[in-house]
């Protein structure tokens, strides 16, 4: 699909929590309260053209002693004092983590925010449709590897699978996930991608 068609599909009413719950880990599918001290954060969803097809930029977090160790994610992070708003947070974090600063002209829509109970982050996703394919450089401290995954693969229902994942604390969790380029994409990233998928397919 071309850029105009993609932007039109992304401009529809958001499905929100209904999409999130399709890919949420089974233990958090029920309703939960967002804590008053939730940490505001933002991510950039970058869509890159490739012969009328599209790729999505994901990053692989390095291994560390934390709840998101080694997970697939979008470039992003928490709001800082110097940020004008969460949109600026998304842009700044993207530049810091993959050495690319999205332009305001490429911004298409903001997806539904999603709360991550284990880390107490309230994540706000911003979608950018790019004209070209810039070069990305992973931040040595925050990004182990950059992955480009196909939007067509995301839209394919066969990419949704289920398995038991062992967390960094040793606990095991059964969860649905997206299998994208043999990468296990689960948790909040999968839930956000689920809304992106449903928005385009609606």
C-alpha positions in Angstrom: 0.0 0.0 0.0 1.2 3.5 -0.6 1.8 6.2 2.0 -1.5 8.0 1.5 -3.5 4.8 2.0 -1.5 3.8 5.0 -2.1 7.3 6.6 -5.8 7.0 5.9 -6.0 3.7 7.6 -4.1 5.0 10.6 -6.5 8.0 11.0 -9.5 5.9 12.0 -11.0 5.6 15.5 -8.8 3.7 17.8 -9.9 0.3 19.1 -7.9 0.8 22.3 -8.1 -1.7 25.2 -9.9 -4.3 23.2 -6.9 -4.6 21.0 -4.4 -4.5 23.9 -6.1 -7.4 25.7 -5.7 -9.7 22.7 -1.9 -9.8 23.2 -1.7 -9.0 26.9 -0.1 -11.6 29.1 -2.7 -13.9 30.6 -2.2 -12.7 34.2 -3.0 -9.0 33.3 -6.0 -9.5 31.0 -8.3 -8.4 33.8 -9.0 -4.8 34.7 -6.4 -3.0 36.8 -5.9 0.4 38.3 -3.2 2.8 37.0 -1.2 3.8 40.0 -1.2 7.5 40.9 2.6 7.5 40.8 2.8 5.9 37.3 5.8 7.0 35.3 4.8 8.8 32.1 6.7 7.6 29.0 6.4 7.7 25.2 7.6 5.6 22.3 8.0 6.2 18.6 6.6 3.7 16.1 8.5 4.3 12.8 7.0 2.9 9.6 9.5 2.8 6.7 8.6 2.3 3.0 10.0 -0.6 0.9 8.4 -0.8 -2.6 4.8 -0.1 -1.4 5.4 -2.3 1.6 6.3 -1.2 5.1 8.8 -2.1 7.9 8.5 -1.3 11.6 11.5 -0.4 13.7 11.9 -2.4 16.8 14.8 -2.5 19.2 16.1 -5.4 21.3 16.9 -4.3 24.9 20.2 -5.5 26.3 20.3 -8.1 29.1 20.2 -6.4 32.5 18.8 -6.8 36.0 15.3 -5.6 35.4 11.8 -6.5 34.3 12.3 -5.6 30.6 15.7 -7.3 30.2 16.3 -8.5 26.6 12.8 -7.7 25.4 11.7 -6.3 22.0 10.5 -2.8 22.3 10.0 0.5 20.4 12.5 3.3 20.8 11.3 5.3 23.8 11.5 6.0 27.5 10.3 8.1 30.4 9.5 11.9 30.3 12.2 14.2 31.5 12.1 17.6 33.0 13.3 19.3 29.8 10.6 17.7 27.6 7.8 20.0 26.5 5.4 17.1 26.4 5.2 13.4 25.7 5.4 13.9 21.9 8.8 15.6 22.5 9.7 12.6 24.8 9.0 10.2 22.0 11.2 12.2 19.5 14.0 12.7 22.0 14.2 9.1 23.1 14.1 7.9 19.5 17.1 10.1 18.6 19.0 8.9 21.7 18.4 5.2 21.2 18.7 4.8 17.4 20.2 8.1 16.3 17.2 9.2 14.3 14.9 12.2 15.1 11.4 11.8 13.7 10.0 14.9 12.0 6.7 16.5 12.9 5.6 16.3 9.3 5.8 12.5 9.4 3.6 12.2 12.5 0.3 10.5 11.7 -1.5 9.5 14.9 -1.2 8.7 18.6 -2.3 5.3 19.6 -4.0 4.4 22.9 -1.8 4.7 26.0 -1.1 1.5 27.8 -0.1 0.8 31.4 2.6 -1.7 32.3 2.0 -2.9 35.9 5.4 -4.6 36.5 7.4 -1.4 35.8 4.7 1.1 36.6 5.1 2.8 33.2 2.2 4.5 31.4 3.3 4.4 27.8 2.0 6.8 25.1 2.8 5.6 21.5 3.2 8.0 18.6 3.2 6.7 14.9 5.4 8.2 12.2 5.2 7.3 8.5 8.6 8.1 6.9 9.3 9.1 3.3 12.5 7.1 3.1 14.7 4.6 5.0 17.2 6.4 7.2 20.3 4.8 8.7 19.9 3.8 12.4 22.7 3.5 15.0 21.9 1.7 18.2 22.9 3.3 21.5 25.6 1.2 23.0 24.0 1.3 26.5 20.3 1.0 25.8 20.0 -1.0 22.6 21.5 -4.4 21.9 20.2 -4.6 18.3 17.8 -2.8 15.9 15.3 -5.0 14.0 13.2 -4.1 11.0 10.0 -6.3 10.9 7.5 -6.5 8.1 4.1 -4.8 8.5 2.7 -7.5 6.3 3.9 -10.1 8.7 2.3 -8.3 11.6 -1.0 -8.2 9.7 -0.9 -12.0 9.1 -2.9 -13.8 11.8 -0.4 -16.6 11.7 2.1 -14.4 13.4 0.2 -14.6 16.7 1.3 -17.5 18.8 1.4 -18.5 22.5 4.1 -19.9 24.8 5.5 -19.8 28.3 8.2 -17.2 28.9 10.7 -17.2 31.8 11.1 -13.8 33.2 14.3 -12.3 34.5 13.2 -13.0 38.1 12.8 -16.7 37.3 9.0 -16.7 37.2 7.3 -18.3 34.2 4.4 -16.6 32.4 2.1 -18.0 29.7 1.4 -15.3 27.1 0.4 -14.7 23.5 3.0 -13.0 21.3 3.9 -12.0 17.8 6.5 -14.1 16.0 8.2 -11.5 13.8 11.4 -12.5 11.9 11.8 -15.3 14.5 11.7 -12.7 17.3 9.3 -13.1 20.2 7.5 -9.8 20.6 5.3 -9.8 23.7 4.1 -7.7 26.6 3.3 -4.0 26.1 5.0 -3.9 22.7 2.8 -6.7 21.4 -0.3 -5.0 22.8 0.6 -1.8 21.0 1.3 -3.7 17.8 -2.1 -5.4 18.3 -3.9 -2.0 18.2 -1.8 -1.0 15.1 -2.8 -4.2 13.4 -6.5 -3.8 14.2 -6.5 -0.2 13.2 -5.1 -1.0 9.7 -7.3 -4.1 9.3 -10.6 -2.4 10.4 
